[in-house]
Structure formats: structure tokens, C-alpha cells
């Protein structure tokens, strides 16, 4: 198991959640994990990742990065959980 931390200087919770997911997926890929479960407390973030019509969202670059990670040859499940 790995972890990460950092200061992303973001005042928007949704952006912070999406960036954390992207960085976490990138870290998992570099560590050669092949079966990953991501549990987010932001239902909106989970919906954006699974949505096919996100091309107009203000965080489209982050969402596209996440979707590129999801398209790699590994098993990833993204779930919502209430805090």
C-alpha cells in the first residue's frame, strides 16, 4: 500500500477530489497494481468519472486524465461511500 500528500492550493472540494483520484490512479499504475478499488465520498466526482457527456465541464482535463487511467489494462472500481 502506498500513499501521497501535497498542497494543491485548491479551494474547490470537487477539484481536490478529482485531483486526488487522478494522482492516486497514477501512483497505483506506477506501482504495478492490477486490481484497484477507489472509494470517494463525493458522489458528484463519481458521477463525473462515469458520465459520457463531460466534455463541457470546467475540470474536463482532470476528468479526461482519470478516464485515460481507467482505460489501461487493469481492473479499477470507483465507488461512492458516505463519510
N, C-alpha and C positions, 0 to 999 in steps of 0.2 A: 504494500500500500504506500502511496506517495501523497504528498500534499503540496500546497503552494500558498503564498500570500503576497500581498503587494498593495501599493497605494495607486489606485487608478484615477483618483481625483474626479469621481463621478458623483453627482448629486441625485441622479435618477436611479431608483431601485431596479427598474426593468433593465436598463443598460448594464448595471452592475451584475445582475443575474445572468444575462446573456453572455457577457464577457467572461464571467466565472465558468460558465458551461463550456465556452469555446476553449479557454485556456486549459481546463480540466481534460477535455477530449484530446487536445493536442498533446498534453502530458501523458495521458493513457496510451496514445498511439506510439509515442517515442519509447515508452516502457514496454512495448510489445504486448499489451493486454489485448486479449481477443474476445472477452465477454465482459461487458461493462453495463452497470446499472446506474443511471443518474436519477436522483430524486430531487426535485425542485419544489420549493414552497411557493413559487409564482405560477399560478395557473395560466396567466397571460403569456409568460415565456414559453411554457409547454405548448400552448396553442399556436404561437407564432412559429415554433420549430416544426410543428406538424402541418401547418397551413400551406397550401399550394399557391395562395394568392397574396404573398407578402412583398411583392416587388415594389410597392409604393411606401412601405414602412420606413420611418426615419432611421431605423437600425438595420436596414437591408444588408449592408456589408457584413455585419456581425452574423446575421441570420444565414446568409449565403455561406460564410465560413463554417458555421455549425453544420449546415446541410452537406457541405463537401466532406466534412469529417464523418458524417453518418453514412455517406456513400462508399466509404472504404470497406475493404473485405474483413469485417469483424461484426460481432453481434453487440448492438447497443440498444438499450431500452431506456426511454426517458419517461418518467412518471411524475405525477403531481402528488404531493403529500401536504396535508395541513400541518402547519408548525405546531 
